[in-house]
Amino acid sequence: QQKTHTTIKRFLMIPLLYSLASLALIYKSYNSQVTNLNDASMYVSIAALCLFNISSADRKRLVASNKANSKYLGIANSISSPQQIDEAESNRYAAERYAFALAVKTLGQMTGLLRMILDVNPNPSGGAALFMLTQVVYFVVGGGRYRHTDSGRLNPIEDRLVVGAASTYVVFSLAALVAGRTALGSIARSVGTGIFCFGCLTGAFEGVMNIIFGTHRITRSEGKGNC
């Protein structure tokens, strides 16, 4: 149990990791190695998404899972009714599953970002596709079913919304692959880049609005399928 808390707290440093990755991507987009606008646009758009949305949103989600875990652990230790203990353990299990889904999401997305940063032959498509597919995996392992609110209360996303959000991320991932695997200057490459950048910048814009108006809620960003 203590190990679970320690693991969750370690992931609370993700805003710093995402911010550093974003700055590295922005730097790379202006580096002489990136010779075309399509690739540069992908670097900048995913950097904006991480900087203005994911870095703060995922920290809030991890805080929520940690809060839920602590709350239900305390309840289980303070009650004696078998039925109440089972309920508390079930709720704590949901909190741990949510934390696991978030850990998978963070590790997968950071792997995608590192691939984009470290690739000696700049082509962001592979890392960008992995970044988006990780969001699909996040939903598959329970990111929607075991979602919690800011206060640590279990608040699952409806299955139809999860399917819709996951399908959207599959489209963004395919768009990234098309953008990187088609000829420079082709219509397919431009369309793929445009779709991918649209997805990233939509999420970044929502993050900016949440920062300005202070209205960010986990239920809003995940319920709409944003990263």
Backbone torsions as a table, in degrees:
resi	resn	phi	psi	omega
1	GLN	NA	-43.5	178.3
2	GLN	-64.3	-36.5	178.6
3	LYS	-62.1	-38.4	179.0
4	THR	-62.1	-44.8	179.7
5	HIS	-63.0	-42.2	-179.5
6	THR	-62.9	-42.1	179.2
7	THR	-61.8	-45.1	-179.8
8	ILE	-61.6	-44.9	-177.1
9	LYS	-64.7	-33.5	178.8
10	ARG	-63.0	-33.1	-179.1
11	PHE	-77.9	-5.0	178.3
12	LEU	-72.9	-7.0	177.2
13	MET	-85.7	6.0	-175.7
14	ILE	-61.4	-29.9	176.8
15	PRO	-56.7	-39.3	178.5
16	LEU	-65.7	-43.8	-179.3
17	LEU	-62.4	-46.6	179.8
18	TYR	-65.8	-36.9	179.6
19	SER	-65.9	-43.7	178.8
20	LEU	-64.3	-41.2	178.2
21	ALA	-63.2	-39.7	179.5
22	SER	-62.6	-45.2	179.8
23	LEU	-63.8	-38.4	178.4
24	ALA	-64.6	-38.8	179.6
25	LEU	-68.4	-40.9	177.9
26	ILE	-62.6	-43.1	178.0
27	TYR	-60.6	-43.7	-178.0
28	LYS	-66.5	-32.6	-178.9
29	SER	-65.8	-24.8	179.1
30	TYR	-101.3	0.3	178.3
31	ASN	-72.4	151.7	-176.9
32	SER	-63.2	-18.9	-179.8
33	GLN	-68.2	-28.7	180.0
34	VAL	-87.2	108.5	-169.7
35	THR	-106.0	1.5	180.0
36	ASN	-136.6	155.0	-174.5
37	LEU	-67.7	-33.7	-179.2
38	ASN	-59.5	-51.2	-179.5
39	ASP	-64.4	-42.8	179.6
40	ALA	-60.3	-38.7	179.8
41	SER	-64.3	-39.2	179.3
42	MET	-66.5	-41.4	178.1
43	TYR	-60.7	-47.9	-175.7
44	VAL	-68.9	-40.5	-176.4
45	SER	-67.7	-41.3	179.6
46	ILE	-72.0	-30.3	174.8
47	ALA	-65.0	-41.4	178.6
48	ALA	-64.0	-41.3	178.5
49	LEU	-60.0	-46.4	-179.5
50	CYS	-66.4	-42.1	-174.3
51	LEU	-70.5	-41.7	-172.6
52	PHE	-100.3	-12.7	-176.9
53	ASN	-125.8	-66.6	-169.8
54	ILE	-63.0	-41.7	-175.1
55	SER	-57.3	-43.0	-179.7
56	SER	-85.0	-37.4	-177.0
57	ALA	-65.8	-43.4	-178.8
58	ASP	-70.4	-31.6	175.5
59	ARG	-62.7	-42.5	178.3
60	LYS	-63.0	-39.4	179.5
61	ARG	-65.2	-40.9	179.5
62	LEU	-68.0	-37.6	175.4
63	VAL	-61.7	-40.6	179.6
64	ALA	-63.7	-43.2	-179.8
65	SER	-66.9	-37.9	178.1
66	ASN	-66.1	-40.2	178.9
67	LYS	-64.1	-42.7	179.4
68	ALA	-65.6	-42.5	179.5
69	ASN	-59.9	-46.1	-179.3
70	SER	-65.6	-40.2	-177.5
71	LYS	-64.1	-48.5	-176.0
72	TYR	-75.5	-26.6	173.7
73	LEU	-65.9	-42.0	177.6
74	GLY	-64.2	-39.8	179.0
75	ILE	-64.4	-44.7	-178.6
76	ALA	-62.0	-30.9	-178.6
77	ASN	-84.6	-9.6	-174.0
78	SER	-113.3	0.2	-178.6
79	ILE	-120.4	160.8	-177.1
80	SER	-120.2	-15.3	-178.9
81	SER	-68.6	125.1	180.0
82	PRO	-56.1	-38.9	-179.3
83	GLN	-65.3	-43.3	179.6
84	GLN	-68.1	-36.9	178.1
85	ILE	-64.0	-43.9	178.5
86	ASP	-60.7	-40.7	179.5
87	GLU	-65.8	-43.4	179.4
88	ALA	-64.2	-41.2	179.2
89	GLU	-65.9	-37.3	177.5
90	SER	-63.9	-42.3	178.8
91	ASN	-66.7	-38.0	178.9
92	ARG	-68.2	-36.7	176.1
93	TYR	-60.2	-42.3	178.8
94	ALA	-62.3	-39.7	179.1
95	ALA	-65.5	-39.7	179.2
96	GLU	-68.9	-37.5	177.1
97	ARG	-64.7	-38.5	177.7
98	TYR	-64.5	-42.9	177.5
99	ALA	-62.6	-39.7	178.5
100	PHE	-63.6	-44.2	178.9
101	ALA	-60.7	-40.1	179.0
102	LEU	-67.4	-37.7	177.7
103	ALA	-64.3	-43.0	177.3
104	VAL	-61.0	-44.1	179.9
105	LYS	-60.2	-47.2	-178.1
106	THR	-64.6	-47.2	-178.7
107	LEU	-63.3	-42.9	-179.8
108	GLY	-65.7	-44.2	-178.5
109	GLN	-70.0	-37.7	177.5
110	MET	-65.9	-35.2	176.6
111	THR	-62.8	-43.5	177.0
112	GLY	-62.0	-42.4	179.5
113	LEU	-65.6	-42.4	179.5
114	LEU	-63.8	-37.1	177.3
115	ARG	-62.6	-41.1	178.5
116	MET	-65.4	-39.5	-176.7
117	ILE	-71.7	-41.9	-171.0
118	LEU	-91.1	-9.1	-178.8
119	ASP	-61.3	118.5	-176.8
120	VAL	-73.4	-24.6	174.4
121	ASN	-107.9	89.1	-169.9
122	PRO	-48.5	111.4	173.2
123	ASN	-151.6	100.0	-172.0
124	PRO	-74.2	-6.1	-169.5
125	SER	-61.7	-44.6	-177.6
126	GLY	-62.7	-50.3	179.2
127	GLY	-65.8	-37.7	179.6
128	ALA	-66.2	-40.1	178.4
129	ALA	-65.7	-41.9	177.3
130	LEU	-62.8	-40.6	178.8
131	PHE	-56.2	-47.0	-178.7
132	MET	-73.2	-38.1	179.3
133	LEU	-65.0	-29.7	178.0
134	THR	-61.0	-33.3	178.0
135	GLN	-65.5	-34.7	176.3
136	VAL	-65.2	-44.5	178.1
137	VAL	-61.0	-38.8	177.7
138	TYR	-55.5	-44.0	178.3
139	PHE	-69.6	-38.1	-178.0
140	VAL	-63.3	-39.6	-176.9
141	VAL	-86.5	4.6	171.8
142	GLY	118.3	9.4	-179.6
143	GLY	-61.3	-29.1	177.2
144	GLY	-90.6	-45.0	-177.2
145	ARG	-64.1	-34.6	-176.3
146	TYR	-109.4	22.9	179.3
147	ARG	-60.2	144.5	177.2
148	HIS	-123.6	153.1	176.7
149	THR	-80.2	175.4	178.6
150	ASP	-56.7	-31.7	-176.7
151	SER	-84.8	-1.5	178.3
152	GLY	91.2	17.6	-179.8
153	ARG	-96.8	135.5	178.6
154	LEU	-63.3	127.8	-177.0
155	ASN	-146.6	77.7	-174.3
156	PRO	-62.2	151.0	173.1
157	ILE	-86.8	140.4	178.9
158	GLU	-59.8	143.9	-177.0
159	ASP	-56.9	-39.6	-177.8
160	ARG	-65.2	-34.1	177.9
161	LEU	-72.5	-36.8	177.3
162	VAL	-63.4	-45.0	179.2
163	VAL	-61.9	-42.4	179.2
164	GLY	-63.9	-43.6	-179.9
165	ALA	-65.8	-44.6	-179.9
166	ALA	-62.2	-39.5	178.7
167	SER	-63.3	-38.0	178.4
168	THR	-62.8	-42.0	179.9
169	TYR	-69.6	-30.9	174.5
170	VAL	-63.4	-41.7	178.1
171	VAL	-62.1	-45.0	179.4
172	PHE	-63.1	-38.1	179.6
173	SER	-66.1	-44.8	178.0
174	LEU	-63.6	-37.0	178.2
175	ALA	-62.3	-40.3	178.5
176	ALA	-63.2	-42.2	179.6
177	LEU	-65.7	-41.4	177.8
178	VAL	-61.7	-42.1	-178.8
179	ALA	-62.8	-31.2	-177.4
180	GLY	-94.1	-13.1	-174.8
181	ARG	-110.7	2.7	179.0
182	THR	-111.3	164.8	-173.7
183	ALA	-65.8	141.6	177.3
184	LEU	-61.8	129.8	-179.2
185	GLY	92.1	-6.7	179.9
186	SER	-77.5	158.4	178.8
187	ILE	-64.3	-40.1	-179.4
188	ALA	-60.2	-41.0	-179.6
189	ARG	-67.1	-41.1	179.5
190	SER	-65.2	-41.9	179.7
191	VAL	-66.0	-45.6	179.2
192	GLY	-60.2	-44.5	178.3
193	THR	-62.9	-42.5	-178.7
194	GLY	-62.8	-43.3	-179.9
195	ILE	-65.0	-45.5	-179.5
196	PHE	-62.4	-47.5	-178.9
197	CYS	-64.8	-36.5	177.2
198	PHE	-59.8	-44.7	179.1
199	GLY	-61.8	-44.5	-179.5
200	CYS	-66.6	-46.0	-175.8
201	LEU	-70.9	-28.7	174.7
202	THR	-63.1	-45.6	176.8
203	GLY	-64.7	-40.0	178.8
204	ALA	-64.0	-40.4	179.6
205	PHE	-63.2	-42.8	177.9
206	GLU	-61.4	-40.6	178.2
207	GLY	-61.5	-41.1	178.3
208	VAL	-63.0	-43.4	178.8
209	MET	-62.5	-38.6	178.5
210	ASN	-66.5	-37.4	177.9
211	ILE	-66.1	-43.7	-177.4
212	ILE	-66.6	-46.2	-174.1
213	PHE	-98.7	-5.2	177.3
214	GLY	62.9	34.7	-174.6
215	THR	-110.2	15.8	-177.1
216	HIS	-65.3	132.4	173.4
217	ARG	-138.6	141.0	179.5
218	ILE	-57.4	-39.0	-176.7
219	THR	-64.8	-32.0	-179.8
220	ARG	-72.1	-52.4	-173.6
221	SER	-67.3	-39.0	-178.7
222	GLU	-80.6	-35.8	-178.7
223	GLY	-63.4	-29.3	178.5
224	LYS	-90.5	-3.6	175.8
225	GLY	87.2	11.2	179.4
226	ASN	-77.0	161.9	-178.8
227	CYS	-65.7	NA	NA
